[in-house]
Amino acid sequence: DESKGLEGKSVYACFVDRENELWLAQENGISRVAYSTPVRILDARHGLHGIIRTITKMKGGFYAATFQGLHKLNNDGTFSVQHGINIGANITVPYRDGGLLLCAGEIGTIELKNGAKIPINPDPYVICMQVNKHDSDHVIAGSVDKIYVFKAYFCHGF
């Protein structure tokens, strides 16, 4: 909890990275827990604004999707809004071996590739996405009343 140096009472997402550090997405920021070092807090003081929905670490960096946009952790330890996405981002997932990033939220679902935003699906209610573990070219997305399967630049709702 906050009395122990964490960024809130709730954890919305978490993962352990290659360096065996635990990352927690919480209502007030991101906490990084290294088992051999103290907790590192990343929050509004570092440019990270909004309730964190998901966190993603991939080849191109560390990203946080928040209700106020898509943020990327810079080399200096601060966050900046990425690709002009400064409105609600619900979720991000790396795919195709971590080389590309999908982002879904109020903007619909887009692929971020080489600094460009490629629209995939206009549905602003996608709330979860998962890469198919058996075929990394396919991403399954859940919306309010739909399921989508994305492959490359095409989407097929069913």
C-alpha positions, 0 to 999 in steps of 0.5 A: 500500500501507499504507506510502504511506498507503492502508488495505491491500494489496487493493482490493475496490471503487473508483469515480471520483466527479463531482469526479474523486476516486478512492474505494477500498474496502480491507480496513481502511477507505476511501481517497479519492484526489484527484488534486490533494491527498493521500490521505484515510483513513477507517477505524475511527478515524472509526467505520467498522468491518468489512471494506468490501465496497462503497462508494456515493456518491449523492444522500443521501450516501456509504455503506459496506457492511461485514461489521459493517453499513451505514455512512453518512459524516456531515458531521463526517467520522465514520461512523454505522450506518444504519437499524439495520443493524449486521450483515453488509452485502454490497453497496449500489447506488443506483437510480432515478436515485440517489434510493433505496438497496438493501442486501443481506446477512445481513438479506436485500435491503432498500430504504432509503426515507425512513428506512424499511427495506422488505424485498425478498427474504429471501435472506441470500446476495446477493453482487452487484447491478447496476442495469440501465443501460437501465431503472433500475427493474430491479436484477439480483442474484446469490446463491449459486445464484440470480439475481434481478431486482428491480423496485420492491417485487417480486422474481422469482427464476429 
